[in-house]
Each structure stands twice: as C-alpha cells, then as structure tokens.
C-alpha cells in the first residue's frame, strides 16, 4: 500500500482473498466474517474469469487498541 503501515493499525491484518465469480459469493464471505471483525479495507478486482481477487484488511473487534 502507498504510504506504508499506520501505527494506529497495530492489530490489523492484510489478506489476499479469491472469490468465485458467482452471485452470492460476497454475501457468503460477509456472513463467514460475521460481526466480530472490522473490515477497514476491501478492494475487489474481477477480471472476467472464474475467480476475482480481493485485498482486504481485517481487525478483530476484541483486539486491544
């Protein structure tokens, strides 16, 4: 990421996720994440194939801030 890591995001983790290109895939992901995580970054890029890639940053809400 441009600018580097923020000191305020100590407990944030970056993930590279692949989604199947089909209806409902994003909703299934959000249901799996549930309400215990804060999604602070979500960049999805579909290129017309069977899967699309997503860069995501998640922080567990019970982590010490």
PDB file of N, H, CA, C and O in Angstrom:
ATOM      1  N   UNK A   1       0.828  -1.177   0.000  1.00  0.00           N
ATOM      2  CA  UNK A   1       0.000   0.000   0.000  1.00  0.00           C
ATOM      3  C   UNK A   1       0.878   1.248   0.000  1.00  0.00           C
ATOM      4  O   UNK A   1       1.952   1.263   0.600  1.00  0.00           O
ATOM      5  N   UNK A   2       0.426   2.255  -0.654  1.00  0.00           N
ATOM      6  H   UNK A   2      -0.447   2.243  -1.142  1.00  0.00           H
ATOM      7  CA  UNK A   2       1.149   3.520  -0.691  1.00  0.00           C
ATOM      8  C   UNK A   2       1.088   4.167   0.681  1.00  0.00           C
ATOM      9  O   UNK A   2       0.019   4.235   1.289  1.00  0.00           O
ATOM     10  N   UNK A   3       2.210   4.637   1.169  1.00  0.00           N
ATOM     11  H   UNK A   3       3.078   4.582   0.676  1.00  0.00           H
ATOM     12  CA  UNK A   3       2.253   5.310   2.460  1.00  0.00           C
ATOM     13  C   UNK A   3       2.676   4.406   3.600  1.00  0.00           C
ATOM     14  O   UNK A   3       3.033   4.906   4.667  1.00  0.00           O
ATOM     15  N   UNK A   4       2.650   3.116   3.418  1.00  0.00           N
ATOM     16  H   UNK A   4       2.361   2.710   2.551  1.00  0.00           H
ATOM     17  CA  UNK A   4       3.101   2.205   4.460  1.00  0.00           C
ATOM     18  C   UNK A   4       2.038   1.920   5.501  1.00  0.00           C
ATOM     19  O   UNK A   4       0.867   2.257   5.322  1.00  0.00           O
ATOM     20  N   UNK A   5       2.452   1.303   6.581  1.00  0.00           N
ATOM     21  H   UNK A   5       3.403   1.029   6.727  1.00  0.00           H
ATOM     22  CA  UNK A   5       1.553   0.881   7.642  1.00  0.00           C
ATOM     23  C   UNK A   5       1.351   1.993   8.653  1.00  0.00           C
ATOM     24  O   UNK A   5       2.301   2.684   9.021  1.00  0.00           O
ATOM     25  N   UNK A   6       0.131   2.166   9.100  1.00  0.00           N
ATOM     26  H   UNK A   6      -0.641   1.605   8.801  1.00  0.00           H
ATOM     27  CA  UNK A   6      -0.189   3.161  10.114  1.00  0.00           C
ATOM     28  C   UNK A   6       0.115   2.603  11.499  1.00  0.00           C
ATOM     29  O   UNK A   6      -0.130   1.426  11.764  1.00  0.00           O
ATOM     30  N   UNK A   7       0.641   3.435  12.369  1.00  0.00           N
ATOM     31  H   UNK A   7       0.840   4.391  12.154  1.00  0.00           H
ATOM     32  CA  UNK A   7       0.905   3.000  13.750  1.00  0.00           C
ATOM     33  C   UNK A   7      -0.400   2.771  14.504  1.00  0.00           C
ATOM     34  O   UNK A   7      -0.401   2.114  15.545  1.00  0.00           O
ATOM     35  N   UNK A   8      -1.506   3.299  13.997  1.00  0.00           N
ATOM     36  H   UNK A   8      -1.505   3.833  13.151  1.00  0.00           H
ATOM     37  CA  UNK A   8      -2.807   3.118  14.640  1.00  0.00           C
ATOM     38  C   UNK A   8      -3.479   1.813  14.222  1.00  0.00           C
ATOM     39  O   UNK A   8      -4.551   1.481  14.728  1.00  0.00           O
ATOM     40  N   UNK A   9      -2.876   1.092  13.329  1.00  0.00           N
ATOM     41  H   UNK A   9      -2.005   1.362  12.918  1.00  0.00           H
ATOM     42  CA  UNK A   9      -3.453  -0.157  12.837  1.00  0.00           C
ATOM     43  C   UNK A   9      -2.620  -1.349  13.295  1.00  0.00           C
ATOM     44  O   UNK A   9      -2.299  -2.231  12.499  1.00  0.00           O
ATOM     45  N   UNK A  10      -2.274  -1.374  14.570  1.00  0.00           N
ATOM     46  H   UNK A  10      -2.535  -0.658  15.217  1.00  0.00           H
ATOM     47  CA  UNK A  10      -1.396  -2.423  15.089  1.00  0.00           C
ATOM     48  C   UNK A  10      -1.964  -3.824  14.927  1.00  0.00           C
ATOM     49  O   UNK A  10      -1.223  -4.765  14.644  1.00  0.00           O
ATOM     50  N   UNK A  11      -3.250  -3.968  15.100  1.00  0.00           N
ATOM     51  H   UNK A  11      -3.853  -3.204  15.330  1.00  0.00           H
ATOM     52  CA  UNK A  11      -3.852  -5.303  15.113  1.00  0.00           C
ATOM     53  C   UNK A  11      -4.611  -5.612  13.824  1.00  0.00           C
ATOM     54  O   UNK A  11      -5.429  -6.530  13.777  1.00  0.00           O
ATOM     55  N   UNK A  12      -4.330  -4.840  12.795  1.00  0.00           N
ATOM     56  H   UNK A  12      -3.666  -4.094  12.834  1.00  0.00           H
ATOM     57  CA  UNK A  12      -4.961  -5.033  11.506  1.00  0.00           C
ATOM     58  C   UNK A  12      -4.126  -6.016  10.689  1.00  0.00           C
ATOM     59  O   UNK A  12      -2.897  -5.940  10.683  1.00  0.00           O
ATOM     60  N   UNK A  13      -4.792  -6.932  10.005  1.00  0.00           N
ATOM     61  H   UNK A  13      -5.790  -6.994  10.009  1.00  0.00           H
ATOM     62  CA  UNK A  13      -4.109  -7.931   9.193  1.00  0.00           C
ATOM     63  C   UNK A  13      -4.585  -7.817   7.752  1.00  0.00           C
ATOM     64  O   UNK A  13      -5.781  -7.677   7.499  1.00  0.00           O
ATOM     65  N   UNK A  14      -3.647  -7.879   6.803  1.00  0.00           N
ATOM     66  H   UNK A  14      -2.675  -7.993   7.009  1.00  0.00           H
ATOM     67  CA  UNK A  14      -3.965  -7.806   5.382  1.00  0.00           C
ATOM     68  C   UNK A  14      -4.104  -9.213   4.808  1.00  0.00           C
ATOM     69  O   UNK A  14      -3.313 -10.105   5.114  1.00  0.00           O
ATOM     70  N   UNK A  15      -5.114  -9.392   3.980  1.00  0.00           N
ATOM     71  H   UNK A  15      -5.757  -8.667   3.732  1.00  0.00           H
ATOM     72  CA  UNK A  15      -5.370 -10.688   3.360  1.00  0.00           C
ATOM     73  C   UNK A  15      -5.579 -10.511   1.864  1.00  0.00           C
ATOM     74  O   UNK A  15      -6.097  -9.487   1.417  1.00  0.00           O
ATOM     75  N   UNK A  16      -5.180 -11.499   1.107  1.00  0.00           N
ATOM     76  H   UNK A  16      -4.759 -12.330   1.471  1.00  0.00           H
ATOM     77  CA  UNK A  16      -5.470 -11.582  -0.323  1.00  0.00           C
ATOM     78  C   UNK A  16      -6.433 -12.756  -0.487  1.00  0.00           C
ATOM     79  O   UNK A  16      -6.074 -13.907  -0.234  1.00  0.00           O
ATOM     80  N   UNK A  17      -7.650 -12.455  -0.910  1.00  0.00           N
ATOM     81  H   UNK A  17      -7.942 -11.520  -1.116  1.00  0.00           H
ATOM     82  CA  UNK A  17      -8.718 -13.450  -0.967  1.00  0.00           C
ATOM     83  C   UNK A  17      -9.163 -13.617  -2.409  1.00  0.00           C
ATOM     84  O   UNK A  17      -9.205 -12.648  -3.167  1.00  0.00           O
ATOM     85  N   UNK A  18      -9.493 -14.840  -2.788  1.00  0.00           N
ATOM     86  H   UNK A  18      -9.459 -15.628  -2.172  1.00  0.00           H
ATOM     87  CA  UNK A  18     -10.066 -15.095  -4.111  1.00  0.00           C
ATOM     88  C   UNK A  18     -11.524 -15.503  -3.934  1.00  0.00           C
ATOM     89  O   UNK A  18     -11.840 -16.403  -3.156  1.00  0.00           O
ATOM     90  N   UNK A  19     -12.408 -14.825  -4.669  1.00  0.00           N
ATOM     91  H   UNK A  19     -12.151 -14.094  -5.300  1.00  0.00           H
ATOM     92  CA  UNK A  19     -13.832 -15.115  -4.636  1.00  0.00           C
ATOM     93  C   UNK A  19     -14.236 -15.806  -5.931  1.00  0.00           C
ATOM     94  O   UNK A  19     -13.727 -15.462  -6.998  1.00  0.00           O
ATOM     95  N   UNK A  20     -15.138 -16.770  -5.852  1.00  0.00           N
ATOM     96  H   UNK A  20     -15.551 -17.049  -4.985  1.00  0.00           H
ATOM     97  CA  UNK A  20     -15.705 -17.296  -7.097  1.00  0.00           C
ATOM     98  C   UNK A  20     -16.593 -16.222  -7.721  1.00  0.00           C
ATOM     99  O   UNK A  20     -17.286 -15.491  -7.012  1.00  0.00           O
ATOM    100  N   UNK A  21     -16.570 -16.132  -9.041  1.00  0.00           N
ATOM    101  H   UNK A  21     -16.008 -16.726  -9.617  1.00  0.00           H
ATOM    102  CA  UNK A  21     -17.400 -15.167  -9.766  1.00  0.00           C
ATOM    103  C   UNK A  21     -18.795 -15.757  -9.939  1.00  0.00           C
ATOM    104  O   UNK A  21     -19.129 -16.312 -10.986  1.00  0.00           O
ATOM    105  N   UNK A  22     -19.596 -15.626  -8.894  1.00  0.00           N
ATOM    106  H   UNK A  22     -19.325 -15.175  -8.043  1.00  0.00           H
ATOM    107  CA  UNK A  22     -20.980 -16.106  -8.960  1.00  0.00           C
ATOM    108  C   UNK A  22     -21.827 -15.291  -7.990  1.00  0.00           C
ATOM    109  O   UNK A  22     -21.303 -14.736  -7.024  1.00  0.00           O
ATOM    110  N   UNK A  23     -23.111 -15.216  -8.236  1.00  0.00           N
ATOM    111  H   UNK A  23     -23.537 -15.666  -9.020  1.00  0.00           H
ATOM    112  CA  UNK A  23     -23.993 -14.463  -7.339  1.00  0.00           C
ATOM    113  C   UNK A  23     -23.955 -15.036  -5.924  1.00  0.00           C
ATOM    114  O   UNK A  23     -23.986 -16.254  -5.744  1.00  0.00           O
ATOM    115  N   UNK A  24     -23.887 -14.163  -4.921  1.00  0.00           N
ATOM    116  H   UNK A  24     -23.862 -13.174  -5.066  1.00  0.00           H
ATOM    117  CA  UNK A  24     -23.928 -14.584  -3.526  1.00  0.00           C
ATOM    118  C   UNK A  24     -22.571 -14.842  -2.886  1.00  0.00           C
ATOM    119  O   UNK A  24     -22.507 -15.060  -1.676  1.00  0.00           O
ATOM    120  N   UNK A  25     -21.486 -14.827  -3.650  1.00  0.00           N
ATOM    121  H   UNK A  25     -21.538 -14.650  -4.633  1.00  0.00           H
ATOM    122  CA  UNK A  25     -20.172 -15.142  -3.089  1.00  0.00           C
ATOM    123  C   UNK A  25     -19.738 -14.103  -2.057  1.00  0.00           C
ATOM    124  O   UNK A  25     -19.209 -14.468  -1.007  1.00  0.00           O
ATOM    125  N   UNK A  26     -19.950 -12.825  -2.333  1.00  0.00           N
ATOM    126  H   UNK A  26     -20.380 -12.528  -3.186  1.00  0.00           H
ATOM    127  CA  UNK A  26     -19.586 -11.785  -1.377  1.00  0.00           C
ATOM    128  C   UNK A  26     -20.422 -11.902  -0.110  1.00  0.00           C
ATOM    129  O   UNK A  26     -19.894 -11.765   0.993  1.00  0.00           O
ATOM    130  N   UNK A  27     -21.705 -12.150  -0.254  1.00  0.00           N
ATOM    131  H   UNK A  27     -22.134 -12.261  -1.150  1.00  0.00           H
ATOM    132  CA  UNK A  27     -22.569 -12.304   0.918  1.00  0.00           C
ATOM    133  C   UNK A  27     -22.121 -13.481   1.789  1.00  0.00           C
ATOM    134  O   UNK A  27     -22.147 -13.383   3.016  1.00  0.00           O
ATOM    135  N   UNK A  28     -21.716 -14.579   1.176  1.00  0.00           N
ATOM    136  H   UNK A  28     -21.695 -14.658   0.179  1.00  0.00           H
ATOM    137  CA  UNK A  28     -21.220 -15.735   1.938  1.00  0.00           C
ATOM    138  C   UNK A  28     -19.964 -15.361   2.716  1.00  0.00           C
ATOM    139  O   UNK A  28     -19.805 -15.768   3.867  1.00  0.00           O
ATOM    140  N   UNK A  29     -19.072 -14.591   2.098  1.00  0.00           N
ATOM    141  H   UNK A  29     -19.201 -14.261   1.163  1.00  0.00           H
ATOM    142  CA  UNK A  29     -17.866 -14.137   2.790  1.00  0.00           C
ATOM    143  C   UNK A  29     -18.233 -13.273   3.993  1.00  0.00           C
ATOM    144  O   UNK A  29     -17.708 -13.478   5.087  1.00  0.00           O
ATOM    145  N   UNK A  30     -19.129 -12.313   3.798  1.00  0.00           N
ATOM    146  H   UNK A  30     -19.555 -12.147   2.909  1.00  0.00           H
ATOM    147  CA  UNK A  30     -19.511 -11.417   4.894  1.00  0.00           C
ATOM    148  C   UNK A  30     -20.205 -12.175   6.018  1.00  0.00           C
ATOM    149  O   UNK A  30     -20.015 -11.845   7.189  1.00  0.00           O
ATOM    150  N   UNK A  31     -20.994 -13.169   5.689  1.00  0.00           N
ATOM    151  H   UNK A  31     -21.149 -13.436   4.738  1.00  0.00           H
ATOM    152  CA  UNK A  31     -21.627 -13.995   6.720  1.00  0.00           C
ATOM    153  C   UNK A  31     -20.582 -14.781   7.508  1.00  0.00           C
ATOM    154  O   UNK A  31     -20.712 -14.947   8.721  1.00  0.00           O
ATOM    155  N   UNK A  32     -19.550 -15.263   6.822  1.00  0.00           N
ATOM    156  H   UNK A  32     -19.444 -15.128   5.837  1.00  0.00           H
ATOM    157  CA  UNK A  32     -18.477 -16.013   7.497  1.00  0.00           C
ATOM    158  C   UNK A  32     -17.653 -15.103   8.414  1.00  0.00           C
ATOM    159  O   UNK A  32     -17.247 -15.506   9.504  1.00  0.00           O
ATOM    160  N   UNK A  33     -17.412 -13.870   7.953  1.00  0.00           N
ATOM    161  H   UNK A  33     -17.742 -13.543   7.067  1.00  0.00           H
ATOM    162  CA  UNK A  33     -16.666 -12.905   8.778  1.00  0.00           C
ATOM    163  C   UNK A  33     -17.475 -12.552  10.015  1.00  0.00           C
ATOM    164  O   UNK A  33     -16.915 -12.417  11.103  1.00  0.00           O
ATOM    165  N   UNK A  34     -18.770 -12.404   9.865  1.00  0.00           N
ATOM    166  H   UNK A  34     -19.225 -12.514   8.981  1.00  0.00           H
ATOM    167  CA  UNK A  34     -19.644 -12.097  10.991  1.00  0.00           C
ATOM    168  C   UNK A  34     -19.451 -10.685  11.501  1.00  0.00           C
ATOM    169  O   UNK A  34     -18.899  -9.833  10.804  1.00  0.00           O
ATOM    170  N   UNK A  35     -19.906 -10.440  12.718  1.00  0.00           N
ATOM    171  H   UNK A  35     -20.354 -11.132  13.284  1.00  0.00           H
ATOM    172  CA  UNK A  35     -19.811  -9.095  13.290  1.00  0.00           C
ATOM    173  C   UNK A  35     -18.683  -8.967  14.302  1.00  0.00           C
ATOM    174  O   UNK A  35     -18.664  -8.022  15.091  1.00  0.00           O
ATOM    175  N   UNK A  36     -17.747  -9.901  14.290  1.00  0.00           N
ATOM    176  H   UNK A  36     -17.762 -10.668  13.649  1.00  0.00           H
ATOM    177  CA  UNK A  36     -16.600  -9.841  15.205  1.00  0.00           C
ATOM    178  C   UNK A  36     -15.391  -9.169  14.580  1.00  0.00           C
ATOM    179  O   UNK A  36     -14.364  -9.005  15.238  1.00  0.00           O
ATOM    180  N   UNK A  37     -15.499  -8.780  13.321  1.00  0.00           N
ATOM    181  H   UNK A  37     -16.333  -8.914  12.786  1.00  0.00           H
ATOM    182  CA  UNK A  37     -14.366  -8.203  12.606  1.00  0.00           C
ATOM    183  C   UNK A  37     -14.731  -6.840  12.039  1.00  0.00           C
ATOM    184  O   UNK A  37     -15.860  -6.624  11.600  1.00  0.00           O
ATOM    185  N   UNK A  38     -13.783  -5.932  12.051  1.00  0.00           N
ATOM    186  H   UNK A  38     -12.866  -6.108  12.408  1.00  0.00           H
ATOM    187  CA  UNK A  38     -13.902  -4.647  11.392  1.00  0.00           C
ATOM    188  C   UNK A  38     -13.168  -4.748  10.054  1.00  0.00           C
ATOM    189  O   UNK A  38     -11.970  -5.030  10.022  1.00  0.00           O
ATOM    190  N   UNK A  39     -13.876  -4.520   8.961  1.00  0.00           N
ATOM    191  H   UNK A  39     -14.849  -4.290   8.987  1.00  0.00           H
ATOM    192  CA  UNK A  39     -13.263  -4.547   7.633  1.00  0.00           C
ATOM    193  C   UNK A  39     -12.852  -3.116   7.305  1.00  0.00           C
ATOM    194  O   UNK A  39     -13.705  -2.270   7.035  1.00  0.00           O
ATOM    195  N   UNK A  40     -11.551  -2.844   7.328  1.00  0.00           N
ATOM    196  H   UNK A  40     -10.859  -3.531   7.548  1.00  0.00           H
ATOM    197  CA  UNK A  40     -11.068  -1.472   7.110  1.00  0.00           C
ATOM    198  C   UNK A  40     -10.582  -1.244   5.688  1.00  0.00           C
ATOM    199  O   UNK A  40     -10.352  -0.101   5.293  1.00  0.00           O
ATOM    200  N   UNK A  41     -10.422  -2.301   4.916  1.00  0.00           N
ATOM    201  H   UNK A  41     -10.609  -3.230   5.237  1.00  0.00           H
ATOM    202  CA  UNK A  41     -10.031  -2.177   3.516  1.00  0.00           C
ATOM    203  C   UNK A  41     -10.694  -3.305   2.750  1.00  0.00           C
ATOM    204  O   UNK A  41     -10.679  -4.455   3.190  1.00  0.00           O
ATOM    205  N   UNK A  42     -11.274  -2.981   1.607  1.00  0.00           N
ATOM    206  H   UNK A  42     -11.286  -2.047   1.249  1.00  0.00           H
ATOM    207  CA  UNK A  42     -11.874  -4.005   0.766  1.00  0.00           C
ATOM    208  C   UNK A  42     -11.745  -3.534  -0.674  1.00  0.00           C
ATOM    209  O   UNK A  42     -12.480  -2.649  -1.113  1.00  0.00           O
ATOM    210  N   UNK A  43     -10.816  -4.122  -1.401  1.00  0.00           N
ATOM    211  H   UNK A  43     -10.219  -4.841  -1.044  1.00  0.00           H
ATOM    212  CA  UNK A  43     -10.583  -3.745  -2.795  1.00  0.00           C
ATOM    213  C   UNK A  43     -10.756  -4.996  -3.644  1.00  0.00           C
ATOM    214  O   UNK A  43      -9.928  -5.906  -3.619  1.00  0.00           O
ATOM    215  N   UNK A  44     -11.858  -5.018  -4.398  1.00  0.00           N
ATOM    216  H   UNK A  44     -12.531  -4.279  -4.418  1.00  0.00           H
ATOM    217  CA  UNK A  44     -12.197  -6.188  -5.219  1.00  0.00           C
ATOM    218  C   UNK A  44     -11.858  -5.903  -6.669  1.00  0.00           C
ATOM    219  O   UNK A  44     -12.098  -4.808  -7.179  1.00  0.00           O
ATOM    220  N   UNK A  45     -11.303  -6.896  -7.315  1.00  0.00           N
ATOM    221  H   UNK A  45     -11.108  -7.785  -6.900  1.00  0.00           H
ATOM    222  CA  UNK A  45     -10.982  -6.753  -8.727  1.00  0.00           C
ATOM    223  C   UNK A  45     -11.360  -8.028  -9.460  1.00  0.00           C
ATOM    224  O   UNK A  45     -10.703  -9.060  -9.325  1.00  0.00           O
ATOM    225  N   UNK A  46     -12.423  -7.939 -10.234  1.00  0.00           N
ATOM    226  H   UNK A  46     -12.957  -7.101 -10.344  1.00  0.00           H
ATOM    227  CA  UNK A  46     -12.836  -9.047 -11.077  1.00  0.00           C
ATOM    228  C   UNK A  46     -12.337  -8.807 -12.489  1.00  0.00           C
ATOM    229  O   UNK A  46     -12.380  -7.681 -12.984  1.00  0.00           O
ATOM    230  N   UNK A  47     -11.866  -9.858 -13.139  1.00  0.00           N
ATOM    231  H   UNK A  47     -11.831 -10.773 -12.737  1.00  0.00           H
ATOM    232  CA  UNK A  47     -11.331  -9.693 -14.487  1.00  0.00           C
ATOM    233  C   UNK A  47     -12.022 -10.610 -15.488  1.00  0.00           C
ATOM    234  O   UNK A  47     -11.463 -10.925 -16.539  1.00  0.00           O
ATOM    235  N   UNK A  48     -13.240 -11.036 -15.158  1.00  0.00           N
ATOM    236  H   UNK A  48     -13.694 -10.780 -14.305  1.00  0.00           H
ATOM    237  CA  UNK A  48     -14.000 -11.839 -16.106  1.00  0.00           C
ATOM    238  C   UNK A  48     -13.686 -13.317 -16.090  1.00  0.00           C
ATOM    239  O   UNK A  48     -14.187 -14.052 -16.941  1.00  0.00           O
ATOM    240  N   UNK A  49     -12.878 -13.783 -15.156  1.00  0.00           N
ATOM    241  H   UNK A  49     -12.471 -13.187 -14.465  1.00  0.00           H
ATOM    242  CA  UNK A  49     -12.556 -15.206 -15.078  1.00  0.00           C
ATOM    243  C   UNK A  49     -13.482 -15.933 -14.118  1.00  0.00           C
ATOM    244  O   UNK A  49     -14.568 -15.449 -13.800  1.00  0.00           O
ATOM    245  N   UNK A  50     -13.046 -17.098 -13.660  1.00  0.00           N
ATOM    246  H   UNK A  50     -12.164 -17.491 -13.918  1.00  0.00           H
ATOM    247  CA  UNK A  50     -13.832 -17.883 -12.710  1.00  0.00           C
ATOM    248  C   UNK A  50     -13.750 -17.326 -11.298  1.00  0.00           C
ATOM    249  O   UNK A  50     -14.639 -17.564 -10.480  1.00  0.00           O
ATOM    250  N   UNK A  51     -12.673 -16.578 -11.007  1.00  0.00           N
ATOM    251  H   UNK A  51     -11.951 -16.385 -11.672  1.00  0.00           H
ATOM    252  CA  UNK A  51     -12.496 -16.002  -9.678  1.00  0.00           C
ATOM    253  C   UNK A  51     -12.115 -14.529  -9.795  1.00  0.00           C
ATOM    254  O   UNK A  51     -11.593 -14.078 -10.815  1.00  0.00           O
ATOM    255  N   UNK A  52     -12.393 -13.795  -8.721  1.00  0.00           N
ATOM    256  H   UNK A  52     -12.817 -14.161  -7.892  1.00  0.00           H
ATOM    257  CA  UNK A  52     -11.969 -12.409  -8.608  1.00  0.00           C
ATOM    258  C   UNK A  52     -11.121 -12.272  -7.360  1.00  0.00           C
ATOM    259  O   UNK A  52     -11.325 -13.005  -6.392  1.00  0.00           O
ATOM    260  N   UNK A  53     -10.169 -11.346  -7.363  1.00  0.00           N
ATOM    261  H   UNK A  53     -10.003 -10.751  -8.150  1.00  0.00           H
ATOM    262  CA  UNK A  53      -9.270 -11.177  -6.219  1.00  0.00           C
ATOM    263  C   UNK A  53      -9.692  -9.987  -5.385  1.00  0.00           C
ATOM    264  O   UNK A  53     -10.211  -8.996  -5.899  1.00  0.00           O
ATOM    265  N   UNK A  54      -9.461 -10.101  -4.097  1.00  0.00           N
ATOM    266  H   UNK A  54      -9.039 -10.906  -3.679  1.00  0.00           H
ATOM    267  CA  UNK A  54      -9.819  -9.051  -3.154  1.00  0.00           C
ATOM    268  C   UNK A  54      -8.671  -8.840  -2.179  1.00  0.00           C
ATOM    269  O   UNK A  54      -8.190  -9.790  -1.562  1.00  0.00           O
ATOM    270  N   UNK A  55      -8.238  -7.605  -2.043  1.00  0.00           N
ATOM    271  H   UNK A  55      -8.629  -6.833  -2.545  1.00  0.00           H
ATOM    272  CA  UNK A  55      -7.306  -7.241  -0.973  1.00  0.00           C
ATOM    273  C   UNK A  55      -8.157  -6.721   0.167  1.00  0.00           C
ATOM    274  O   UNK A  55      -8.994  -5.839  -0.030  1.00  0.00           O
ATOM    275  N   UNK A  56      -7.950  -7.259   1.357  1.00  0.00           N
ATOM    276  H   UNK A  56      -7.271  -7.974   1.517  1.00  0.00           H
ATOM    277  CA  UNK A  56      -8.793  -6.907   2.485  1.00  0.00           C
ATOM    278  C   UNK A  56      -7.955  -6.744   3.738  1.00  0.00           C
ATOM    279  O   UNK A  56      -6.980  -7.469   3.936  1.00  0.00           O
ATOM    280  N   UNK A  57      -8.328  -5.795   4.586  1.00  0.00           N
ATOM    281  H   UNK A  57      -9.120  -5.206   4.425  1.00  0.00           H
ATOM    282  CA  UNK A  57      -7.696  -5.622   5.895  1.00  0.00           C
ATOM    283  C   UNK A  57      -8.774  -5.831   6.950  1.00  0.00           C
ATOM    284  O   UNK A  57      -9.838  -5.213   6.900  1.00  0.00           O
ATOM    285  N   UNK A  58      -8.483  -6.713   7.908  1.00  0.00           N
ATOM    286  H   UNK A  58      -7.618  -7.214   7.949  1.00  0.00           H
ATOM    287  CA  UNK A  58      -9.436  -7.044   8.963  1.00  0.00           C
ATOM    288  C   UNK A  58      -8.806  -6.848  10.330  1.00  0.00           C
ATOM    289  O   UNK A  58      -7.616  -7.093  10.527  1.00  0.00           O
ATOM    290  N   UNK A  59      -9.623  -6.403  11.264  1.00  0.00           N
ATOM    291  H   UNK A  59     -10.590  -6.204  11.104  1.00  0.00           H
ATOM    292  CA  UNK A  59      -9.174  -6.258  12.651  1.00  0.00           C
ATOM    293  C   UNK A  59     -10.253  -6.890  13.532  1.00  0.00           C
ATOM    294  O   UNK A  59     -11.430  -6.547  13.425  1.00  0.00           O
ATOM    295  N   UNK A  60      -9.843  -7.809  14.399  1.00  0.00           N
ATOM    296  H   UNK A  60      -8.886  -8.087  14.486  1.00  0.00           H
ATOM    297  CA  UNK A  60     -10.802  -8.443  15.311  1.00  0.00           C
ATOM    298  C   UNK A  60     -11.231  -7.422  16.340  1.00  0.00           C
ATOM    299  O   UNK A  60     -10.382  -6.744  16.918  1.00  0.00           O
ATOM    300  N   UNK A  61     -12.521  -7.291  16.587  1.00  0.00           N
ATOM    301  H   UNK A  61     -13.211  -7.842  16.117  1.00  0.00           H
ATOM    302  CA  UNK A  61     -13.041  -6.247  17.453  1.00  0.00           C
ATOM    303  C   UNK A  61     -12.669  -6.420  18.915  1.00  0.00           C
ATOM    304  O   UNK A  61     -12.774  -5.466  19.686  1.00  0.00           O
ATOM    305  N   UNK A  62     -12.234  -7.619  19.323  1.00  0.00           N
ATOM    306  H   UNK A  62     -12.149  -8.394  18.697  1.00  0.00           H
ATOM    307  CA  UNK A  62     -11.832  -7.809  20.714  1.00  0.00           C
ATOM    308  C   UNK A  62     -10.346  -7.564  20.919  1.00  0.00           C
ATOM    309  O   UNK A  62      -9.852  -7.708  22.037  1.00  0.00           O
ATOM    310  N   UNK A  63      -9.603  -7.187  19.841  1.00  0.00           N
ATOM    311  H   UNK A  63     -10.004  -7.070  18.933  1.00  0.00           H
ATOM    312  CA  UNK A  63      -8.181  -6.899  19.953  1.00  0.00           C
ATOM    313  C   UNK A  63      -7.987  -5.619  20.762  1.00  0.00           C
ATOM    314  O   UNK A  63      -8.821  -4.713  20.725  1.00  0.00           O
ATOM    315  N   UNK A  64      -6.890  -5.559  21.482  1.00  0.00           N
ATOM    316  H   UNK A  64      -6.213  -6.295  21.513  1.00  0.00           H
ATOM    317  CA  UNK A  64      -6.543  -4.362  22.230  1.00  0.00           C
ATOM    318  C   UNK A  64      -6.169  -3.272  21.242  1.00  0.00           C
ATOM    319  O   UNK A  64      -5.421  -3.536  20.301  1.00  0.00           O
ATOM    320  N   UNK A  65      -6.666  -2.059  21.426  1.00  0.00           N
ATOM    321  H   UNK A  65      -7.274  -1.845  22.190  1.00  0.00           H
ATOM    322  CA  UNK A  65      -6.359  -0.975  20.502  1.00  0.00           C
ATOM    323  C   UNK A  65      -5.236  -0.116  20.997  1.00  0.00           C
ATOM    324  O   UNK A  65      -4.854   0.846  20.331  1.00  0.00           O
TER     325      UNK A  65
END
